[in-house]
Amino acid sequence: MDIETPALVVDLDRLQANVDHMAGLVSARGLGLRPHAKTHKCLEIAEMQLRAGASGLTVATLSEAQVFVSAGFTDLLVAYPVYPVGAKAERLRRLLDSAHLRVGVDNEAGAAAIAAAAPGRDVQVVLEVDSGQHRTGVLPPEVVQLARMCDSLGLSVVGVFTHGGHSYKDPAATHGAAQDEGAALAEACDSLRAAGFDIAVVSAGSTPTTGAERPAQLTEERPGSYVFYDRQQLALGACTSDQLTLSVAATVVSVHGDRFVVDAGSKALAADRPDWLQGHGWVPALGADATVVTLSEHHGIVTGAAAQPAVGDVVHVVPNHVCTVVNLFDEYVVVRAGEVVDRWPVAARGRNV
Ligand SMILES: Cc1ncc(COP(=O)(O)O)c(C=O)c1O
């Protein structure tokens, strides 16, 4: 494989298998699938997801939404407490003109800014519920109050969403987080319906919790990382090693005793690392313990290899967290059976505003 390193390498067959597997899992439960596109930021992968049955996409930012809408992906949920003022308000208005866009709300100031950004429009909002991650979202007993406030501002409350991000707290947390997501959404949905709101969207989402038993109220799942999985997902038990789809190809540039150095540092592998995971990446071809133990910007130091490579060898590093890694590259090198078959732009790279 003749590629310049560091490079973002995606295995096409594994990618297709992951996309198909998740689509099958979610549809077998009678749910819709709205994958989070912040993971891949790529039009070609979004297309694969829709072809496999996804109803639309989730995004985190308005600028991600703009990239996908310009390419014809017009059914989007911005699963984030959007606060659109200034240029962001103008961008939201334009998006509402050209797409079926629903936006997240978890507070009055955000709701008021959305209403002010799009006066006279029927803006559909989805209320964020905190199911235990304690990041954003209101607690289920507070959701009716938030809905009434949105209603008074002229916004249409069409649903609720949550992200069970506490599934990442440690490898034993997944089951509880999945139950928390379901319970919080069921409670929020029931109380909103009892208060007279017409709730069409009840949306849960994280890769580790997708596929869990869900309450009858749930309508859709929003996993993102499942397209590639990563070292963190493997450690959580959310995937098997043959589902790992994305690697950073890196060249060995220096070898010293029992350690070697590759040309992928924090600017290629990103520095995300949960407390419970040692190191910044794994080199599967060099054994179970071949770990990137230290990063500088352009250096990754690897120890624990079953055999030392030579300077010039190319190794494939499975990163800890794919979403932040993808945002560091301009393109994917797409491979099949070890051969480069395509290159896809990371079209929404850096679209974080
Ligand atoms: C709001 C929201 N929904 C869905 C997801 C997708 O979760 P995962 O990366 O576990 O697939 C995320 C990820 O951070 C998120 O923040």
The ligand as a Gaussian input file, in Angstrom:
#p B3LYP/6-31G(d) Opt

LIG

0 1
 C      -25.743000      14.112000      21.528000
 C      -25.028000      12.912000      21.004000
 N      -25.732000      11.966000      20.354000
 C      -25.146000      10.861000      19.846000
 C      -23.780000      10.660000      19.992000
 C      -23.148000       9.426000      19.399000
 O      -22.551000       8.655000      20.381000
 P      -21.363000       7.626000      20.075000
 O      -20.166000       8.409000      19.760000
 O      -21.266000       6.837000      21.330000
 O      -21.786000       6.805000      18.923000
 C      -23.014000      11.616000      20.669000
 C      -21.564000      11.432000      20.856000
 O      -20.885000      12.128000      21.553000
 C      -23.647000      12.775000      21.199000
 O      -22.968000      13.729000      21.850000

